[in-house]
Amino acid sequence: MGIGMGMARDSRKAAREAPPDEGACCCSVEAVVSVDERGQMVLPKDIREKAGIKPGDKLAIVTMKQGGEVCCVSMIRVEALAGMVKGMLGPVMKEIF
């Protein structure tokens, strides 16, 4: 194990143990997964349970780019994404029609 691995593990442990701060970033490292030769990965059981993700649920994959390259990959429940789109487009569409 390199020096970086120990530091990363220590900072993840500190992030889990620290009390939530309303002004702090809402992101944290929850798990590290590997991509297999078929491009598949497993979302760990404890993460699925925390998020209430069950077999058959649909998740949208959302990417963010910085400098033209993907720097972040996120998953959002399709139902939540549909609600966000309706919330943003609904008022605009009412004004148009």
N, CA, C and O of each residue as an XYZ file, in Angstrom:
388
protein
N       0.851     -1.175      0.000
C       0.000      0.000      0.000
C       0.888      1.226      0.000
O       1.863      1.316      0.746
N       0.520      2.184     -0.872
C       1.280      3.420     -0.945
C       0.838      4.399      0.127
O      -0.142      4.176      0.838
N       1.574      5.471      0.223
C       1.263      6.505      1.214
C      -0.125      7.084      0.956
O      -0.882      7.318      1.898
N      -0.462      7.315     -0.304
C      -1.751      7.906     -0.647
C      -2.919      7.068     -0.169
O      -3.937      7.619      0.251
N      -2.799      5.753     -0.221
C      -3.901      4.889      0.196
C      -4.200      5.072      1.673
O      -5.365      5.151      2.061
N      -3.180      5.141      2.496
C      -3.384      5.315      3.931
C      -4.027      6.656      4.233
O      -4.910      6.752      5.084
N      -3.577      7.702      3.526
C      -4.156      9.025      3.743
C      -5.601      9.055      3.295
O      -6.440      9.654      3.969
N      -5.916      8.418      2.166
C      -7.301      8.390      1.678
C      -8.190      7.655      2.663
O      -9.308      8.093      2.934
N      -7.708      6.539      3.207
C      -8.498      5.768      4.165
C      -8.748      6.593      5.417
O      -9.856      6.584      5.953
N      -7.715      7.318      5.898
C      -7.865      8.154      7.083
C      -8.878      9.268      6.854
O      -9.687      9.552      7.738
N      -8.852      9.907      5.683
C      -9.785     11.000      5.430
C     -11.205     10.475      5.264
O     -12.151     11.157      5.657
N     -11.388      9.267      4.685
C     -12.728      8.684      4.575
C     -13.268      8.373      5.960
O     -14.445      8.604      6.236
N     -12.404      7.844      6.843
C     -12.826      7.516      8.205
C     -13.224      8.796      8.937
O     -14.236      8.817      9.636
N     -12.445      9.852      8.784
C     -12.749     11.119      9.443
C     -14.063     11.687      8.916
O     -14.852     12.239      9.683
N     -14.303     11.553      7.605
C     -15.546     12.073      7.024
C     -16.752     11.327      7.572
O     -17.796     11.937      7.802
N     -16.632     10.018      7.787
C     -17.746      9.231      8.323
C     -18.007      9.569      9.780
O     -19.156      9.558     10.220
N     -16.953      9.871     10.540
C     -17.091     10.104     11.975
C     -17.462     11.545     12.311
O     -17.975     11.812     13.397
N     -17.208     12.473     11.395
C     -17.481     13.888     11.674
C     -18.979     14.140     11.683
O     -19.714     13.573     10.875
N     -19.439     15.001     12.607
C     -20.865     15.334     12.615
C     -21.222     16.114     11.362
O     -20.388     16.853     10.838
N     -22.452     15.962     10.872
C     -22.819     16.688      9.654
C     -22.789     18.187      9.886
O     -23.244     18.678     10.919
N     -22.255     18.901      8.925
C     -22.175     20.357      8.970
C     -23.068     20.883      7.862
O     -22.844     20.581      6.690
N     -24.071     21.661      8.214
C     -25.032     22.156      7.238
C     -24.359     22.907      6.094
O     -24.859     22.874      4.969
N     -23.241     23.581      6.346
C     -22.575     24.346      5.308
C     -21.563     23.534      4.510
O     -20.991     24.033      3.541
N     -21.339     22.287      4.910
C     -20.319     21.469      4.255
C     -20.848     20.860      2.958
O     -22.055     20.821      2.716
N     -19.939     20.398      2.152
C     -20.284     19.703      0.916
C     -21.085     18.443      1.242
O     -20.832     17.784      2.250
N     -22.028     18.121      0.405
C     -22.878     16.966      0.655
C     -22.287     15.679      0.084
O     -22.898     14.619      0.223
N     -21.144     15.737     -0.538
C     -20.542     14.572     -1.181
C     -19.558     13.880     -0.249
O     -18.902     14.520      0.572
N     -19.468     12.562     -0.391
C     -18.485     11.796      0.367
C     -18.153     10.531     -0.396
O     -18.936     10.084     -1.234
N     -17.009      9.957     -0.117
C     -16.624      8.683     -0.720
C     -17.277      7.586      0.108
O     -16.934      7.404      1.276
N     -18.204      6.863     -0.480
C     -18.934      5.812      0.216
C     -18.329      4.440     -0.036
O     -18.371      3.572      0.836
N     -17.767      4.239     -1.222
C     -17.218      2.941     -1.576
C     -16.308      3.095     -2.787
O     -16.370      4.094     -3.504
N     -15.478      2.111     -3.002
C     -14.644      2.028     -4.201
C     -15.028      0.736     -4.895
O     -15.024     -0.328     -4.275
N     -15.359      0.817     -6.176
C     -15.760     -0.367     -6.933
C     -14.814     -0.570     -8.104
O     -14.138      0.360     -8.543
N     -14.776     -1.794     -8.600
C     -13.947     -2.127     -9.758
C     -14.847     -2.380    -10.965
O     -15.971     -2.864    -10.827
N     -14.340     -2.048    -12.139
C     -15.039     -2.324    -13.385
C     -14.444     -3.600    -13.960
O     -13.227     -3.704    -14.111
N     -15.299     -4.579    -14.283
C     -14.779     -5.835    -14.812
C     -14.549     -5.738    -16.322
O     -14.795     -4.693    -16.925
N     -14.082     -6.816    -16.918
C     -13.734     -6.819    -18.343
C     -14.939     -6.574    -19.245
O     -14.766     -6.200    -20.405
N     -16.151     -6.774    -18.741
C     -17.369     -6.512    -19.519
C     -17.900     -5.102    -19.286
O     -18.940     -4.733    -19.832
N     -17.190     -4.307    -18.475
C     -17.612     -2.943    -18.195
C     -18.643     -2.846    -17.086
O     -19.252     -1.793    -16.898
N     -18.847     -3.928    -16.351
C     -19.834     -3.939    -15.285
C     -19.194     -3.693    -13.930
O     -18.014     -3.973    -13.717
N     -20.003     -3.160    -13.019
C     -19.545     -2.970    -11.653
C     -20.711     -3.264    -10.715
O     -21.869     -3.256    -11.132
N     -20.402     -3.519     -9.464
C     -21.425     -3.847     -8.473
C     -21.566     -2.678     -7.506
O     -20.584     -2.187     -6.950
N     -22.805     -2.247     -7.321
C     -23.091     -1.228     -6.322
C     -23.222     -1.964     -4.990
O     -24.125     -2.787     -4.837
N     -22.342     -1.688     -4.022
C     -22.346     -2.447     -2.772
C     -23.701     -2.446     -2.062
O     -24.450     -1.471     -2.118
N     -23.992     -3.557     -1.399
C     -25.275     -3.764     -0.735
C     -25.597     -2.652      0.254
O     -26.726     -2.162      0.279
N     -24.626     -2.244      1.073
C     -24.922     -1.208      2.067
C     -25.304      0.119      1.411
O     -26.126      0.856      1.955
N     -24.729      0.431      0.265
C     -25.079      1.652     -0.462
C     -26.491      1.518     -1.021
O     -27.289      2.449     -0.917
N     -26.808      0.349     -1.623
C     -28.155      0.118     -2.147
C     -29.189      0.246     -1.038
O     -30.248      0.843     -1.236
N     -28.883     -0.317      0.132
C     -29.826     -0.253      1.243
C     -30.019      1.187      1.730
O     -31.152      1.612      1.958
N     -28.925      1.942      1.891
C     -29.018      3.340      2.329
C     -29.853      4.168      1.354
O     -30.623      5.037      1.763
N     -29.692      3.889      0.065
C     -30.379      4.668     -0.967
C     -31.761      4.102     -1.297
O     -32.519      4.709     -2.052
N     -32.084      2.946     -0.734
C     -33.384      2.335     -1.016
C     -33.496      1.827     -2.440
O     -34.589      1.803     -3.006
N     -32.380      1.420     -3.024
C     -32.368      0.911     -4.397
C     -32.668     -0.580     -4.368
O     -32.019     -1.351     -3.661
N     -33.673     -0.969     -5.159
C     -34.112     -2.360     -5.195
C     -33.991     -2.910     -6.611
O     -33.917     -2.137     -7.566
N     -33.971     -4.246     -6.763
C     -33.916     -4.821     -8.109
C     -35.042     -4.261     -8.982
O     -36.187     -4.162     -8.541
N     -34.715     -3.902    -10.197
C     -35.693     -3.358    -11.127
C     -35.771     -1.845    -11.128
O     -36.340     -1.264    -12.053
N     -35.210     -1.180    -10.107
C     -35.212      0.278    -10.085
C     -34.406      0.810    -11.265
O     -33.439      0.182    -11.697
N     -34.804      1.955    -11.779
C     -34.113      2.583    -12.900
C     -33.317      3.780    -12.393
O     -33.831      4.610    -11.642
N     -32.052      3.859    -12.812
C     -31.171      4.954    -12.439
C     -30.649      5.623    -13.714
O     -30.233      4.944    -14.653
N     -30.675      6.945    -13.738
C     -30.109      7.689    -14.852
C     -28.647      7.984    -14.528
O     -28.324      8.369    -13.405
N     -27.776      7.806    -15.498
C     -26.357      8.114    -15.333
C     -26.139      9.534    -15.849
O     -26.461      9.848    -16.995
N     -25.588     10.386    -14.985
C     -25.357     11.788    -15.320
C     -23.861     12.048    -15.211
O     -23.233     11.683    -14.217
N     -23.289     12.682    -16.241
C     -21.862     13.000    -16.200
C     -21.672     14.507    -16.147
O     -22.506     15.278    -16.623
N     -20.563     14.901    -15.561
C     -20.150     16.306    -15.546
C     -18.791     16.372    -16.215
O     -17.945     15.500    -16.014
N     -18.586     17.412    -17.011
C     -17.315     17.574    -17.710
C     -16.580     18.793    -17.191
O     -17.173     19.794    -16.788
N     -15.271     18.668    -17.218
C     -14.393     19.795    -16.897
C     -13.252     19.747    -17.894
O     -12.591     18.717    -18.030
N     -13.018     20.819    -18.574
C     -11.961     20.842    -19.580
C     -12.219     19.859    -20.714
O     -11.273     19.337    -21.303
N     -13.485     19.600    -21.027
C     -13.838     18.707    -22.120
C     -13.792     17.227    -21.773
O     -14.093     16.387    -22.621
N     -13.416     16.893    -20.534
C     -13.343     15.484    -20.132
C     -14.289     15.210    -18.978
O     -14.502     16.062    -18.116
N     -14.860     14.000    -18.971
C     -15.755     13.618    -17.887
C     -14.942     13.513    -16.602
O     -13.942     12.798    -16.537
N     -15.395     14.245    -15.577
C     -14.689     14.230    -14.292
C     -15.553     13.629    -13.193
O     -15.040     13.276    -12.131
N     -16.863     13.505    -13.431
C     -17.755     13.012    -12.397
C     -18.892     12.222    -13.039
O     -19.475     12.658    -14.031
N     -19.202     11.068    -12.474
C     -20.313     10.239    -12.926
C     -21.234     10.043    -11.729
O     -20.794      9.591    -10.672
N     -22.507     10.383    -11.892
C     -23.481     10.267    -10.810
C     -24.677      9.458    -11.273
O     -24.914      9.313    -12.472
N     -25.432      8.930    -10.312
C     -26.661      8.215    -10.613
C     -27.812      8.921     -9.912
O     -27.697      9.310     -8.749
N     -28.922      9.084    -10.627
C     -30.123      9.700    -10.074
C     -31.294      8.791    -10.411
O     -31.403      8.305    -11.537
N     -32.169      8.562     -9.439
C     -33.372      7.776     -9.719
C     -34.136      8.432    -10.857
O     -34.275      9.654    -10.896
N     -34.634      7.617    -11.787
C     -35.362      8.140    -12.930
C     -36.572      8.953    -12.469
O     -36.875      9.993    -13.054
N     -37.259      8.494    -11.436
C     -38.420      9.224    -10.936
C     -38.025     10.614    -10.445
O     -38.750     11.581    -10.683
N     -36.901     10.725     -9.773
C     -36.435     12.021     -9.285
C     -36.034     12.915    -10.446
O     -36.299     14.117    -10.429
N     -35.400     12.337    -11.446
C     -34.986     13.103    -12.621
C     -36.213     13.627    -13.359
O     -36.232     14.782    -13.785
N     -37.234     12.791    -13.514
C     -38.464     13.220    -14.184
C     -39.090     14.375    -13.418
O     -39.570     15.332    -14.025
N     -39.091     14.298    -12.086
C     -39.633     15.378    -11.272
C     -38.855     16.667    -11.458
O     -39.442     17.748    -11.504
N     -37.526     16.559    -11.565
C     -36.698     17.749    -11.766
C     -37.006     18.399    -13.112
O     -37.121     19.621    -13.210
N     -37.138     17.575    -14.144
C     -37.425     18.096    -15.487
C     -38.792     18.768    -15.496
O     -38.938     19.866    -16.033
N     -39.795     18.119    -14.906
C     -41.131     18.720    -14.849
C     -41.096     20.033    -14.087
O     -41.739     21.004    -14.486
N     -40.346     20.068    -12.988
C     -40.247     21.283    -12.195
C     -39.608     22.431    -12.949
O     -39.990     23.587    -12.769
N     -38.623     22.115    -13.805
C     -37.948     23.161    -14.568
C     -38.739     23.548    -15.808
O     -38.890     24.735    -16.097
N     -39.247     22.562    -16.548
C     -39.907     22.847    -17.813
C     -41.382     23.208    -17.657
O     -41.937     23.925    -18.490
N     -42.015     22.716    -16.596
C     -43.439     22.987    -16.415
C     -43.783     24.459    -16.465
O     -44.646     24.849    -17.252
N     -43.140     25.304    -15.651
C     -43.450     26.733    -15.685
C     -43.152     27.378    -17.041
O     -43.883     28.268    -17.478
N     -42.085     26.933    -17.707
C     -41.737     27.482    -19.027
C     -42.816     27.125    -20.034
O     -43.248     27.974    -20.815
N     -43.255     25.865    -20.019
C     -44.275     25.412    -20.967
C     -45.600     26.126    -20.729
O     -46.312     26.427    -21.687
N     -45.950     26.406    -19.463
C     -47.192     27.135    -19.172
C     -47.153     28.527    -19.762
O     -48.167     29.024    -20.252
N     -45.976     29.172    -19.721
C     -45.848     30.507    -20.292
C     -45.975     30.478    -21.810
O     -46.536     31.397    -22.405
N     -45.462     29.436    -22.429
C     -45.499     29.339    -23.887
C     -46.927     29.095    -24.368
O     -47.366     29.696    -25.348
N     -47.637     28.228    -23.689
C     -48.995     27.875    -24.129
C     -49.956     28.696    -23.362
O     -51.165     28.576    -23.558
